Amino acid sequence: MATGRPLVIAIDGPAASGKGTLAERVGERFGLAHLDTGKLYRATALGVLERGGDPANPNAAEKAARNVDFSRLADTRLLEENVARASSVVAAIPGVRIVLLEAQRRFARHPPPLGSGPAKGAVLDGRDIGTVVCPDADVKLFVTASPESRAWRRAKELRQDDAAAIYEAVLQDMRERDARDSQRRVAPLAAAPDAVTIDTTSLDADQAFELACDLIARHCAGR
Ligand code: C5P
């Protein structure tokens, strides 16, 4: 039964768990606008770094958060590892999270149109979507995997020809970022009590996608 209210899907999880790809595919399948909320923190970090500032400085980081431009989230510099590291530093600053929270909620409430027409809703992926940004989301997924398999995936993305050469460094970086994200005082990385966990350690992207689609389709049928 359709309600006319936008469908909201929350997908959380640690770095390189597969949540981004999953969110993108879920968006395509169900006609939802997709927001990778990590990009907002990355854009904030990049804004600080570009001005030669310190990502741990609340004034600099909050100013950069206010200047985040949603139309420039495809900038490939956001994918750089130094930006990833700095993003988890700015993300621990409460003022930064307050600035970005409203923008994320607006996206969920009023999803932008898709190329093909109006969106039926929104899918947001991040660390605190199900717990803080959209606690009333229709479906909440928590996508996770062992640190080793996430580090291996990320190493292969960064260096296809010789992932083994950088695996240890990537694993170390990932452990540090996981610790900062899960231990920060405000909105730490956590599964919402009503989230369904999908562990991708031994699932491939297609299996995780089918599982997610099943859950969402069942929810929609009862709406
Ligand atoms: O997902 P991604 O690796 O791009 O996120 C970059 C950083 O942004 C994370 O390490 C985390 O510190 C922060 N983040 C967050 N809350 C979100 C999304 C990302 O704190 N909802």
Boltz pocket constraint, residues with backbone or C-beta under 6 A from the ligand:
constraints:
  - pocket:
      binder: B
      contacts: [[A, 13], [A, 15], [A, 16], [A, 37], [A, 38], [A, 39], [A, 41], [A, 42], [A, 84], [A, 87], [A, 88], [A, 89], [A, 91], [A, 125], [A, 126], [A, 127], [A, 128], [A, 129], [A, 177], [A, 181], [A, 187]]
      max_distance: 6.0
